Amino acid sequence: MFFSQTICPYCTRAERTLEAHGLTYTEINLDLYDGLREQVVVETRHRTVPVLFDLRGDEPIFVGGSDHLLEYL
């Protein structure tokens, strides 16, 4: 799962990376939800988008941004 914004080349990069690895994902566009961006920043301390989580296990794992995704995979 990842949080994105409408105009975000790094979000597009994350999408392409996930697709290249055959992984499915849910995208939540922060532009569509008032106050959600601030809540995500408070919870993760990650101020840029995308904000990625791996939900494949029992507990969600905070991955970080698109650069972190490349390292994570």
mmCIF file of the N, C-alpha and C atoms, coordinates in Angstrom:
data_MODEL
# 
_entry.id   MODEL 
# 
loop_
_atom_site.group_PDB 
_atom_site.id 
_atom_site.type_symbol 
_atom_site.label_atom_id 
_atom_site.label_alt_id 
_atom_site.label_comp_id 
_atom_site.label_asym_id 
_atom_site.label_entity_id 
_atom_site.label_seq_id 
_atom_site.pdbx_PDB_ins_code 
_atom_site.Cartn_x 
_atom_site.Cartn_y 
_atom_site.Cartn_z 
_atom_site.occupancy 
_atom_site.B_iso_or_equiv 
_atom_site.pdbx_formal_charge 
_atom_site.auth_seq_id 
_atom_site.auth_comp_id 
_atom_site.auth_asym_id 
_atom_site.auth_atom_id 
_atom_site.pdbx_PDB_model_num 
ATOM 1   N N  . MET A 1 1  ? 0.859  -1.157  0.000   1.00 0.00 ? 1  MET A N  1 
ATOM 2   C CA . MET A 1 1  ? 0.000  0.000   0.000   1.00 0.00 ? 1  MET A CA 1 
ATOM 3   C C  . MET A 1 1  ? 0.905  1.219   0.000   1.00 0.00 ? 1  MET A C  1 
ATOM 4   N N  . PHE A 1 2  ? 0.448  2.239   -0.712  1.00 0.00 ? 2  PHE A N  1 
ATOM 5   C CA . PHE A 1 2  ? 1.209  3.470   -0.601  1.00 0.00 ? 2  PHE A CA 1 
ATOM 6   C C  . PHE A 1 2  ? 0.340  4.704   -0.734  1.00 0.00 ? 2  PHE A C  1 
ATOM 7   N N  . PHE A 1 3  ? 0.820  5.752   -0.062  1.00 0.00 ? 3  PHE A N  1 
ATOM 8   C CA . PHE A 1 3  ? 0.189  7.057   -0.124  1.00 0.00 ? 3  PHE A CA 1 
ATOM 9   C C  . PHE A 1 3  ? 0.904  7.851   -1.204  1.00 0.00 ? 3  PHE A C  1 
ATOM 10  N N  . SER A 1 4  ? 0.125  8.533   -2.046  1.00 0.00 ? 4  SER A N  1 
ATOM 11  C CA . SER A 1 4  ? 0.685  9.279   -3.164  1.00 0.00 ? 4  SER A CA 1 
ATOM 12  C C  . SER A 1 4  ? 0.045  10.655  -3.243  1.00 0.00 ? 4  SER A C  1 
ATOM 13  N N  . GLN A 1 5  ? 0.464  11.404  -4.250  1.00 0.00 ? 5  GLN A N  1 
ATOM 14  C CA . GLN A 1 5  ? -0.192 12.651  -4.619  1.00 0.00 ? 5  GLN A CA 1 
ATOM 15  C C  . GLN A 1 5  ? -0.332 12.659  -6.137  1.00 0.00 ? 5  GLN A C  1 
ATOM 16  N N  . THR A 1 6  ? -1.220 13.518  -6.644  1.00 0.00 ? 6  THR A N  1 
ATOM 17  C CA . THR A 1 6  ? -1.561 13.513  -8.059  1.00 0.00 ? 6  THR A CA 1 
ATOM 18  C C  . THR A 1 6  ? -0.348 13.729  -8.955  1.00 0.00 ? 6  THR A C  1 
ATOM 19  N N  . ILE A 1 7  ? 0.431  14.758  -8.700  1.00 0.00 ? 7  ILE A N  1 
ATOM 20  C CA . ILE A 1 7  ? 1.611  15.026  -9.522  1.00 0.00 ? 7  ILE A CA 1 
ATOM 21  C C  . ILE A 1 7  ? 2.834  14.630  -8.713  1.00 0.00 ? 7  ILE A C  1 
ATOM 22  N N  . CYS A 1 8  ? 3.367  13.436  -9.025  1.00 0.00 ? 8  CYS A N  1 
ATOM 23  C CA . CYS A 1 8  ? 4.467  12.902  -8.223  1.00 0.00 ? 8  CYS A CA 1 
ATOM 24  C C  . CYS A 1 8  ? 5.252  11.886  -9.047  1.00 0.00 ? 8  CYS A C  1 
ATOM 25  N N  . PRO A 1 9  ? 6.378  12.287  -9.625  1.00 0.00 ? 9  PRO A N  1 
ATOM 26  C CA . PRO A 1 9  ? 7.164  11.336  -10.416 1.00 0.00 ? 9  PRO A CA 1 
ATOM 27  C C  . PRO A 1 9  ? 7.694  10.169  -9.589  1.00 0.00 ? 9  PRO A C  1 
ATOM 28  N N  . TYR A 1 10 ? 7.952  10.396  -8.310  1.00 0.00 ? 10 TYR A N  1 
ATOM 29  C CA . TYR A 1 10 ? 8.444  9.310   -7.464  1.00 0.00 ? 10 TYR A CA 1 
ATOM 30  C C  . TYR A 1 10 ? 7.352  8.281   -7.179  1.00 0.00 ? 10 TYR A C  1 
ATOM 31  N N  . CYS A 1 11 ? 6.103  8.731   -7.174  1.00 0.00 ? 11 CYS A N  1 
ATOM 32  C CA . CYS A 1 11 ? 4.977  7.803   -7.022  1.00 0.00 ? 11 CYS A CA 1 
ATOM 33  C C  . CYS A 1 11 ? 4.865  6.919   -8.259  1.00 0.00 ? 11 CYS A C  1 
ATOM 34  N N  . THR A 1 12 ? 5.030  7.527   -9.422  1.00 0.00 ? 12 THR A N  1 
ATOM 35  C CA . THR A 1 12 ? 5.018  6.757   -10.671 1.00 0.00 ? 12 THR A CA 1 
ATOM 36  C C  . THR A 1 12 ? 6.152  5.746   -10.670 1.00 0.00 ? 12 THR A C  1 
ATOM 37  N N  . ARG A 1 13 ? 7.307  6.155   -10.203 1.00 0.00 ? 13 ARG A N  1 
ATOM 38  C CA . ARG A 1 13 ? 8.459  5.251   -10.107 1.00 0.00 ? 13 ARG A CA 1 
ATOM 39  C C  . ARG A 1 13 ? 8.147  4.074   -9.179  1.00 0.00 ? 13 ARG A C  1 
ATOM 40  N N  . ALA A 1 14 ? 7.518  4.351   -8.046  1.00 0.00 ? 14 ALA A N  1 
ATOM 41  C CA . ALA A 1 14 ? 7.154  3.285   -7.107  1.00 0.00 ? 14 ALA A CA 1 
ATOM 42  C C  . ALA A 1 14 ? 6.152  2.327   -7.740  1.00 0.00 ? 14 ALA A C  1 
ATOM 43  N N  . GLU A 1 15 ? 5.155  2.871   -8.438  1.00 0.00 ? 15 GLU A N  1 
ATOM 44  C CA . GLU A 1 15 ? 4.171  2.021   -9.121  1.00 0.00 ? 15 GLU A CA 1 
ATOM 45  C C  . GLU A 1 15 ? 4.857  1.090   -10.112 1.00 0.00 ? 15 GLU A C  1 
ATOM 46  N N  . ARG A 1 16 ? 5.734  1.636   -10.913 1.00 0.00 ? 16 ARG A N  1 
ATOM 47  C CA . ARG A 1 16 ? 6.439  0.829   -11.928 1.00 0.00 ? 16 ARG A CA 1 
ATOM 48  C C  . ARG A 1 16 ? 7.317  -0.234  -11.285 1.00 0.00 ? 16 ARG A C  1 
ATOM 49  N N  . THR A 1 17 ? 7.947  0.113   -10.185 1.00 0.00 ? 17 THR A N  1 
ATOM 50  C CA . THR A 1 17 ? 8.786  -0.854  -9.476  1.00 0.00 ? 17 THR A CA 1 
ATOM 51  C C  . THR A 1 17 ? 7.948  -2.000  -8.926  1.00 0.00 ? 17 THR A C  1 
ATOM 52  N N  . LEU A 1 18 ? 6.829  -1.679  -8.295  1.00 0.00 ? 18 LEU A N  1 
ATOM 53  C CA . LEU A 1 18 ? 5.948  -2.720  -7.760  1.00 0.00 ? 18 LEU A CA 1 
ATOM 54  C C  . LEU A 1 18 ? 5.424  -3.619  -8.875  1.00 0.00 ? 18 LEU A C  1 
ATOM 55  N N  . GLU A 1 19 ? 5.008  -3.012  -9.976  1.00 0.00 ? 19 GLU A N  1 
ATOM 56  C CA . GLU A 1 19 ? 4.493  -3.789  -11.109 1.00 0.00 ? 19 GLU A CA 1 
ATOM 57  C C  . GLU A 1 19 ? 5.585  -4.668  -11.713 1.00 0.00 ? 19 GLU A C  1 
ATOM 58  N N  . ALA A 1 20 ? 6.807  -4.153  -11.820 1.00 0.00 ? 20 ALA A N  1 
ATOM 59  C CA . ALA A 1 20 ? 7.920  -4.928  -12.376 1.00 0.00 ? 20 ALA A CA 1 
ATOM 60  C C  . ALA A 1 20 ? 8.240  -6.150  -11.519 1.00 0.00 ? 20 ALA A C  1 
ATOM 61  N N  . HIS A 1 21 ? 7.961  -6.049  -10.222 1.00 0.00 ? 21 HIS A N  1 
ATOM 62  C CA . HIS A 1 21 ? 8.189  -7.175  -9.310  1.00 0.00 ? 21 HIS A CA 1 
ATOM 63  C C  . HIS A 1 21 ? 6.946  -8.055  -9.160  1.00 0.00 ? 21 HIS A C  1 
ATOM 64  N N  . GLY A 1 22 ? 5.906  -7.753  -9.925  1.00 0.00 ? 22 GLY A N  1 
ATOM 65  C CA . GLY A 1 22 ? 4.686  -8.555  -9.887  1.00 0.00 ? 22 GLY A CA 1 
ATOM 66  C C  . GLY A 1 22 ? 3.888  -8.406  -8.605  1.00 0.00 ? 22 GLY A C  1 
ATOM 67  N N  . LEU A 1 23 ? 4.030  -7.273  -7.932  1.00 0.00 ? 23 LEU A N  1 
ATOM 68  C CA . LEU A 1 23 ? 3.339  -7.057  -6.661  1.00 0.00 ? 23 LEU A CA 1 
ATOM 69  C C  . LEU A 1 23 ? 2.087  -6.214  -6.867  1.00 0.00 ? 23 LEU A C  1 
ATOM 70  N N  . THR A 1 24 ? 1.015  -6.586  -6.198  1.00 0.00 ? 24 THR A N  1 
ATOM 71  C CA . THR A 1 24 ? -0.209 -5.785  -6.239  1.00 0.00 ? 24 THR A CA 1 
ATOM 72  C C  . THR A 1 24 ? -0.133 -4.746  -5.127  1.00 0.00 ? 24 THR A C  1 
ATOM 73  N N  . TYR A 1 25 ? -0.891 -3.684  -5.280  1.00 0.00 ? 25 TYR A N  1 
ATOM 74  C CA . TYR A 1 25 ? -0.837 -2.614  -4.294  1.00 0.00 ? 25 TYR A CA 1 
ATOM 75  C C  . TYR A 1 25 ? -2.133 -1.825  -4.299  1.00 0.00 ? 25 TYR A C  1 
ATOM 76  N N  . THR A 1 26 ? -2.353 -1.128  -3.205  1.00 0.00 ? 26 THR A N  1 
ATOM 77  C CA . THR A 1 26 ? -3.448 -0.177  -3.084  1.00 0.00 ? 26 THR A CA 1 
ATOM 78  C C  . THR A 1 26 ? -2.823 1.202   -2.970  1.00 0.00 ? 26 THR A C  1 
ATOM 79  N N  . GLU A 1 27 ? -3.298 2.132   -3.784  1.00 0.00 ? 27 GLU A N  1 
ATOM 80  C CA . GLU A 1 27 ? -2.789 3.498   -3.760  1.00 0.00 ? 27 GLU A CA 1 
ATOM 81  C C  . GLU A 1 27 ? -3.835 4.416   -3.139  1.00 0.00 ? 27 GLU A C  1 
ATOM 82  N N  . ILE A 1 28 ? -3.404 5.239   -2.201  1.00 0.00 ? 28 ILE A N  1 
ATOM 83  C CA . ILE A 1 28 ? -4.281 6.224   -1.571  1.00 0.00 ? 28 ILE A CA 1 
ATOM 84  C C  . ILE A 1 28 ? -3.725 7.604   -1.901  1.00 0.00 ? 28 ILE A C  1 
ATOM 85  N N  . ASN A 1 29 ? -4.483 8.371   -2.669  1.00 0.00 ? 29 ASN A N  1 
ATOM 86  C CA . ASN A 1 29 ? -4.053 9.695   -3.098  1.00 0.00 ? 29 ASN A CA 1 
ATOM 87  C C  . ASN A 1 29 ? -4.371 10.709  -1.998  1.00 0.00 ? 29 ASN A C  1 
ATOM 88  N N  . LEU A 1 30 ? -3.333 11.278  -1.419  1.00 0.00 ? 30 LEU A N  1 
ATOM 89  C CA . LEU A 1 30 ? -3.498 12.219  -0.309  1.00 0.00 ? 30 LEU A CA 1 
ATOM 90  C C  . LEU A 1 30 ? -4.225 13.492  -0.719  1.00 0.00 ? 30 LEU A C  1 
ATOM 91  N N  . ASP A 1 31 ? -4.228 13.815  -2.008  1.00 0.00 ? 31 ASP A N  1 
ATOM 92  C CA . ASP A 1 31 ? -4.930 15.010  -2.482  1.00 0.00 ? 31 ASP A CA 1 
ATOM 93  C C  . ASP A 1 31 ? -6.442 14.889  -2.317  1.00 0.00 ? 31 ASP A C  1 
ATOM 94  N N  . LEU A 1 32 ? -6.928 13.681  -2.142  1.00 0.00 ? 32 LEU A N  1 
ATOM 95  C CA . LEU A 1 32 ? -8.371 13.450  -2.074  1.00 0.00 ? 32 LEU A CA 1 
ATOM 96  C C  . LEU A 1 32 ? -8.931 13.442  -0.652  1.00 0.00 ? 32 LEU A C  1 
ATOM 97  N N  . TYR A 1 33 ? -8.060 13.513  0.357   1.00 0.00 ? 33 TYR A N  1 
ATOM 98  C CA . TYR A 1 33 ? -8.507 13.394  1.746   1.00 0.00 ? 33 TYR A CA 1 
ATOM 99  C C  . TYR A 1 33 ? -7.908 14.509  2.598   1.00 0.00 ? 33 TYR A C  1 
ATOM 100 N N  . ASP A 1 34 ? -8.735 15.447  3.023   1.00 0.00 ? 34 ASP A N  1 
ATOM 101 C CA . ASP A 1 34 ? -8.277 16.556  3.868   1.00 0.00 ? 34 ASP A CA 1 
ATOM 102 C C  . ASP A 1 34 ? -7.684 16.031  5.171   1.00 0.00 ? 34 ASP A C  1 
ATOM 103 N N  . GLY A 1 35 ? -6.498 16.504  5.499   1.00 0.00 ? 35 GLY A N  1 
ATOM 104 C CA . GLY A 1 35 ? -5.875 16.171  6.770   1.00 0.00 ? 35 GLY A CA 1 
ATOM 105 C C  . GLY A 1 35 ? -5.127 14.856  6.804   1.00 0.00 ? 35 GLY A C  1 
ATOM 106 N N  . LEU A 1 36 ? -5.286 14.021  5.804   1.00 0.00 ? 36 LEU A N  1 
ATOM 107 C CA . LEU A 1 36 ? -4.631 12.710  5.840   1.00 0.00 ? 36 LEU A CA 1 
ATOM 108 C C  . LEU A 1 36 ? -3.119 12.842  5.705   1.00 0.00 ? 36 LEU A C  1 
ATOM 109 N N  . ARG A 1 37 ? -2.658 13.763  4.878   1.00 0.00 ? 37 ARG A N  1 
ATOM 110 C CA . ARG A 1 37 ? -1.210 13.945  4.713   1.00 0.00 ? 37 ARG A CA 1 
ATOM 111 C C  . ARG A 1 37 ? -0.553 14.250  6.058   1.00 0.00 ? 37 ARG A C  1 
ATOM 112 N N  . GLU A 1 38 ? -1.142 15.156  6.819   1.00 0.00 ? 38 GLU A N  1 
ATOM 113 C CA . GLU A 1 38 ? -0.585 15.513  8.119   1.00 0.00 ? 38 GLU A CA 1 
ATOM 114 C C  . GLU A 1 38 ? -0.567 14.313  9.057   1.00 0.00 ? 38 GLU A C  1 
ATOM 115 N N  . GLN A 1 39 ? -1.611 13.521  9.011   1.00 0.00 ? 39 GLN A N  1 
ATOM 116 C CA . GLN A 1 39 ? -1.691 12.332  9.859   1.00 0.00 ? 39 GLN A CA 1 
ATOM 117 C C  . GLN A 1 39 ? -0.606 11.319  9.478   1.00 0.00 ? 39 GLN A C  1 
ATOM 118 N N  . VAL A 1 40 ? -0.388 11.138  8.182   1.00 0.00 ? 40 VAL A N  1 
ATOM 119 C CA . VAL A 1 40 ? 0.654  10.211  7.715   1.00 0.00 ? 40 VAL A CA 1 
ATOM 120 C C  . VAL A 1 40 ? 2.031  10.696  8.171   1.00 0.00 ? 40 VAL A C  1 
ATOM 121 N N  . VAL A 1 41 ? 2.285  11.998  8.069   1.00 0.00 ? 41 VAL A N  1 
ATOM 122 C CA . VAL A 1 41 ? 3.568  12.555  8.506   1.00 0.00 ? 41 VAL A CA 1 
ATOM 123 C C  . VAL A 1 41 ? 3.765  12.335  10.002  1.00 0.00 ? 41 VAL A C  1 
ATOM 124 N N  . VAL A 1 42 ? 2.735  12.566  10.799  1.00 0.00 ? 42 VAL A N  1 
ATOM 125 C CA . VAL A 1 42 ? 2.829  12.366  12.249  1.00 0.00 ? 42 VAL A CA 1 
ATOM 126 C C  . VAL A 1 42 ? 3.141  10.905  12.565  1.00 0.00 ? 42 VAL A C  1 
ATOM 127 N N  . GLU A 1 43 ? 2.475  9.990   11.891  1.00 0.00 ? 43 GLU A N  1 
ATOM 128 C CA . GLU A 1 43 ? 2.646  8.558   12.179  1.00 0.00 ? 43 GLU A CA 1 
ATOM 129 C C  . GLU A 1 43 ? 3.985  8.005   11.687  1.00 0.00 ? 43 GLU A C  1 
ATOM 130 N N  . THR A 1 44 ? 4.480  8.507   10.553  1.00 0.00 ? 44 THR A N  1 
ATOM 131 C CA . THR A 1 44 ? 5.667  7.915   9.929   1.00 0.00 ? 44 THR A CA 1 
ATOM 132 C C  . THR A 1 44 ? 6.912  8.796   10.004  1.00 0.00 ? 44 THR A C  1 
ATOM 133 N N  . ARG A 1 45 ? 6.714  10.097  10.235  1.00 0.00 ? 45 ARG A N  1 
ATOM 134 C CA . ARG A 1 45 ? 7.792  11.090  10.177  1.00 0.00 ? 45 ARG A CA 1 
ATOM 135 C C  . ARG A 1 45 ? 8.401  11.181  8.780   1.00 0.00 ? 45 ARG A C  1 
ATOM 136 N N  . HIS A 1 46 ? 7.687  10.700  7.802   1.00 0.00 ? 46 HIS A N  1 
ATOM 137 C CA . HIS A 1 46 ? 8.120  10.748  6.398   1.00 0.00 ? 46 HIS A CA 1 
ATOM 138 C C  . HIS A 1 46 ? 7.331  11.862  5.726   1.00 0.00 ? 46 HIS A C  1 
ATOM 139 N N  . ARG A 1 47 ? 8.015  12.905  5.270   1.00 0.00 ? 47 ARG A N  1 
ATOM 140 C CA . ARG A 1 47 ? 7.349  14.117  4.790   1.00 0.00 ? 47 ARG A CA 1 
ATOM 141 C C  . ARG A 1 47 ? 7.110  14.150  3.285   1.00 0.00 ? 47 ARG A C  1 
ATOM 142 N N  . THR A 1 48 ? 7.688  13.235  2.547   1.00 0.00 ? 48 THR A N  1 
ATOM 143 C CA . THR A 1 48 ? 7.527  13.244  1.092   1.00 0.00 ? 48 THR A CA 1 
ATOM 144 C C  . THR A 1 48 ? 6.700  12.046  0.647   1.00 0.00 ? 48 THR A C  1 
ATOM 145 N N  . VAL A 1 49 ? 6.216  12.098  -0.584  1.00 0.00 ? 49 VAL A N  1 
ATOM 146 C CA . VAL A 1 49 ? 5.493  10.966  -1.149  1.00 0.00 ? 49 VAL A CA 1 
ATOM 147 C C  . VAL A 1 49 ? 6.347  10.329  -2.234  1.00 0.00 ? 49 VAL A C  1 
ATOM 148 N N  . PRO A 1 50 ? 6.176  9.057   -2.455  1.00 0.00 ? 50 PRO A N  1 
ATOM 149 C CA . PRO A 1 50 ? 5.218  8.162   -1.833  1.00 0.00 ? 50 PRO A CA 1 
ATOM 150 C C  . PRO A 1 50 ? 5.648  7.744   -0.426  1.00 0.00 ? 50 PRO A C  1 
ATOM 151 N N  . VAL A 1 51 ? 4.667  7.252   0.326   1.00 0.00 ? 51 VAL A N  1 
ATOM 152 C CA . VAL A 1 51 ? 4.904  6.644   1.631   1.00 0.00 ? 51 VAL A CA 1 
ATOM 153 C C  . VAL A 1 51 ? 4.415  5.207   1.497   1.00 0.00 ? 51 VAL A C  1 
ATOM 154 N N  . LEU A 1 52 ? 5.351  4.268   1.543   1.00 0.00 ? 52 LEU A N  1 
ATOM 155 C CA . LEU A 1 52 ? 5.041  2.875   1.232   1.00 0.00 ? 52 LEU A CA 1 
ATOM 156 C C  . LEU A 1 52 ? 5.056  1.971   2.459   1.00 0.00 ? 52 LEU A C  1 
ATOM 157 N N  . PHE A 1 53 ? 4.122  1.020   2.453   1.00 0.00 ? 53 PHE A N  1 
ATOM 158 C CA . PHE A 1 53 ? 4.036  -0.013  3.478   1.00 0.00 ? 53 PHE A CA 1 
ATOM 159 C C  . PHE A 1 53 ? 3.941  -1.373  2.802   1.00 0.00 ? 53 PHE A C  1 
ATOM 160 N N  . ASP A 1 54 ? 4.583  -2.373  3.403   1.00 0.00 ? 54 ASP A N  1 
ATOM 161 C CA . ASP A 1 54 ? 4.448  -3.758  2.957   1.00 0.00 ? 54 ASP A CA 1 
ATOM 162 C C  . ASP A 1 54 ? 3.401  -4.411  3.861   1.00 0.00 ? 54 ASP A C  1 
ATOM 163 N N  . LEU A 1 55 ? 2.298  -4.837  3.266   1.00 0.00 ? 55 LEU A N  1 
ATOM 164 C CA . LEU A 1 55 ? 1.195  -5.437  4.032   1.00 0.00 ? 55 LEU A CA 1 
ATOM 165 C C  . LEU A 1 55 ? 1.127  -6.954  3.875   1.00 0.00 ? 55 LEU A C  1 
ATOM 166 N N  . ARG A 1 56 ? 2.176  -7.568  3.354   1.00 0.00 ? 56 ARG A N  1 
ATOM 167 C CA . ARG A 1 56 ? 2.127  -9.006  3.069   1.00 0.00 ? 56 ARG A CA 1 
ATOM 168 C C  . ARG A 1 56 ? 2.183  -9.881  4.308   1.00 0.00 ? 56 ARG A C  1 
ATOM 169 N N  . GLY A 1 57 ? 2.759  -9.418  5.384   1.00 0.00 ? 57 GLY A N  1 
ATOM 170 C CA . GLY A 1 57 ? 2.875  -10.237 6.586   1.00 0.00 ? 57 GLY A CA 1 
ATOM 171 C C  . GLY A 1 57 ? 1.749  -9.979  7.568   1.00 0.00 ? 57 GLY A C  1 
ATOM 172 N N  . ASP A 1 58 ? 1.957  -10.441 8.795   1.00 0.00 ? 58 ASP A N  1 
ATOM 173 C CA . ASP A 1 58 ? 0.957  -10.245 9.848   1.00 0.00 ? 58 ASP A CA 1 
ATOM 174 C C  . ASP A 1 58 ? 0.870  -8.790  10.293  1.00 0.00 ? 58 ASP A C  1 
ATOM 175 N N  . GLU A 1 59 ? 1.988  -8.093  10.261  1.00 0.00 ? 59 GLU A N  1 
ATOM 176 C CA . GLU A 1 59 ? 2.052  -6.693  10.684  1.00 0.00 ? 59 GLU A CA 1 
ATOM 177 C C  . GLU A 1 59 ? 2.530  -5.840  9.512   1.00 0.00 ? 59 GLU A C  1 
ATOM 178 N N  . PRO A 1 60 ? 1.962  -4.648  9.347   1.00 0.00 ? 60 PRO A N  1 
ATOM 179 C CA . PRO A 1 60 ? 2.446  -3.760  8.284   1.00 0.00 ? 60 PRO A CA 1 
ATOM 180 C C  . PRO A 1 60 ? 3.893  -3.332  8.555   1.00 0.00 ? 60 PRO A C  1 
ATOM 181 N N  . ILE A 1 61 ? 4.681  -3.260  7.498   1.00 0.00 ? 61 ILE A N  1 
ATOM 182 C CA . ILE A 1 61 ? 6.065  -2.809  7.604   1.00 0.00 ? 61 ILE A CA 1 
ATOM 183 C C  . ILE A 1 61 ? 6.186  -1.493  6.848   1.00 0.00 ? 61 ILE A C  1 
ATOM 184 N N  . PHE A 1 62 ? 6.663  -0.454  7.536   1.00 0.00 ? 62 PHE A N  1 
ATOM 185 C CA . PHE A 1 62 ? 6.897  0.832   6.900   1.00 0.00 ? 62 PHE A CA 1 
ATOM 186 C C  . PHE A 1 62 ? 8.162  0.720   6.065   1.00 0.00 ? 62 PHE A C  1 
ATOM 187 N N  . VAL A 1 63 ? 8.026  0.931   4.764   1.00 0.00 ? 63 VAL A N  1 
ATOM 188 C CA . VAL A 1 63 ? 9.159  0.821   3.849   1.00 0.00 ? 63 VAL A CA 1 
ATOM 189 C C  . VAL A 1 63 ? 9.851  2.169   3.690   1.00 0.00 ? 63 VAL A C  1 
ATOM 190 N N  . GLY A 1 64 ? 9.082  3.234   3.521   1.00 0.00 ? 64 GLY A N  1 
ATOM 191 C CA . GLY A 1 64 ? 9.642  4.563   3.301   1.00 0.00 ? 64 GLY A CA 1 
ATOM 192 C C  . GLY A 1 64 ? 9.202  5.103   1.956   1.00 0.00 ? 64 GLY A C  1 
ATOM 193 N N  . GLY A 1 65 ? 10.120 5.744   1.234   1.00 0.00 ? 65 GLY A N  1 
ATOM 194 C CA . GLY A 1 65 ? 9.817  6.324   -0.067  1.00 0.00 ? 65 GLY A CA 1 
ATOM 195 C C  . GLY A 1 65 ? 10.265 5.441   -1.211  1.00 0.00 ? 65 GLY A C  1 
ATOM 196 N N  . SER A 1 66 ? 10.302 6.008   -2.414  1.00 0.00 ? 66 SER A N  1 
ATOM 197 C CA . SER A 1 66 ? 10.614 5.195   -3.593  1.00 0.00 ? 66 SER A CA 1 
ATOM 198 C C  . SER A 1 66 ? 12.048 4.676   -3.567  1.00 0.00 ? 66 SER A C  1 
ATOM 199 N N  . ASP A 1 67 ? 13.003 5.466   -3.079  1.00 0.00 ? 67 ASP A N  1 
ATOM 200 C CA . ASP A 1 67 ? 14.380 4.975   -2.966  1.00 0.00 ? 67 ASP A CA 1 
ATOM 201 C C  . ASP A 1 67 ? 14.463 3.820   -1.978  1.00 0.00 ? 67 ASP A C  1 
ATOM 202 N N  . HIS A 1 68 ? 13.734 3.930   -0.875  1.00 0.00 ? 68 HIS A N  1 
ATOM 203 C CA . HIS A 1 68 ? 13.719 2.860   0.124   1.00 0.00 ? 68 HIS A CA 1 
ATOM 204 C C  . HIS A 1 68 ? 13.093 1.594   -0.451  1.00 0.00 ? 68 HIS A C  1 
ATOM 205 N N  . LEU A 1 69 ? 12.096 1.761   -1.314  1.00 0.00 ? 69 LEU A N  1 
ATOM 206 C CA . LEU A 1 69 ? 11.444 0.605   -1.936  1.00 0.00 ? 69 LEU A CA 1 
ATOM 207 C C  . LEU A 1 69 ? 12.446 -0.189  -2.756  1.00 0.00 ? 69 LEU A C  1 
ATOM 208 N N  . LEU A 1 70 ? 13.275 0.497   -3.530  1.00 0.00 ? 70 LEU A N  1 
ATOM 209 C CA . LEU A 1 70 ? 14.283 -0.189  -4.344  1.00 0.00 ? 70 LEU A CA 1 
ATOM 210 C C  . LEU A 1 70 ? 15.229 -0.994  -3.468  1.00 0.00 ? 70 LEU A C  1 
ATOM 211 N N  . GLU A 1 71 ? 15.634 -0.438  -2.336  1.00 0.00 ? 71 GLU A N  1 
ATOM 212 C CA . GLU A 1 71 ? 16.506 -1.146  -1.401  1.00 0.00 ? 71 GLU A CA 1 
ATOM 213 C C  . GLU A 1 71 ? 15.770 -2.311  -0.741  1.00 0.00 ? 71 GLU A C  1 
ATOM 214 N N  . TYR A 1 72 ? 14.506 -2.104  -0.410  1.00 0.00 ? 72 TYR A N  1 
ATOM 215 C CA . TYR A 1 72 ? 13.699 -3.096  0.306   1.00 0.00 ? 72 TYR A CA 1 
ATOM 216 C C  . TYR A 1 72 ? 13.463 -4.349  -0.527  1.00 0.00 ? 72 TYR A C  1 
ATOM 217 N N  . LEU A 1 73 ? 13.206 -4.136  -1.810  1.00 0.00 ? 73 LEU A N  1 
ATOM 218 C CA . LEU A 1 73 ? 12.915 -5.280  -2.675  1.00 0.00 ? 73 LEU A CA 1 
ATOM 219 C C  . LEU A 1 73 ? 14.191 -5.977  -3.082  1.00 0.00 ? 73 LEU A C  1 
# 
